[in-house]
Structures are given as C-alpha cells and as structure tokens.
C-alpha cells in the first residue's frame, strides 16, 4: 500500500513541508489521532515559550499514538496544525522535516487565538492509513 505525494504545475508549490495532495489506496485501517499538544507523559508542558521545542514534543506525541495504533509517522496522510502565531511557520516546518519524510502528508495550518492552556503554542491532529495485515 503506497502513499503518493501529488503535485501539479496547476498549483503553486507548497511553501512549507507538506504536499499539495496525498493519495493512498483505501485498504487498511484508518487512524485518527486527536489533537496533540506539547504535554509530556509526566503531565508537564514541554518548551514553554519555545515553538520549536513544543512542535518536537507534539510530533513525539503523534509518533507515540501511531506506534500504539500499530503504525509509524510514515503512515500519516494528513495533518491539521493549529498555532497561536503564524509567524512561527518556518520554525514549525523545520521541526516537521525531522519527523515527516516524503511522500509528505497533506496539511492545513491555521492561527487561532486560544488553546486549552495559555502555554500551548501549537496543536496537531493527524489522519493515517495502516496497511492491511
């Protein structure tokens, strides 16, 4: 079951670390990862005031959820990213490059005014497809 990154000259090339679209055969198990924040397993918040460190913890949390579901980050086909400051775009994508390899998941990023803790700078949810078998 191969995930494929879709690109077309009819759309502008993405300015971040994501694909214009992602295709995958619809055989296997769908995994819906809830919005992950920078909360560490011990309950503390990683990287207060540091969006790069928070993004790293968020990606580690998504990775842990994917492993628990029987997959890896390579199975992720879409992420939705919620940020407190869109000016952090480049820093966030620099960290995402450490975790997500080609073919890249489709992605949306939006700036929001509040999260469940005032210390959170980013939250990401994910959709993945696990191969059969």
Secondary structure, 3 states (H helix, E strand, C coil): CCCEEECCCCCCCCCCCCECEEECCCCCEEEEEEEECCECCCCCECCCCCHHHHHHHHHHHHHHHHHHCCCCHHHEEEEEEEECCHHHHHHHHHHHHHHCCCCCCEEEEEECCCCCCCCCCEEEEEEEEECCC
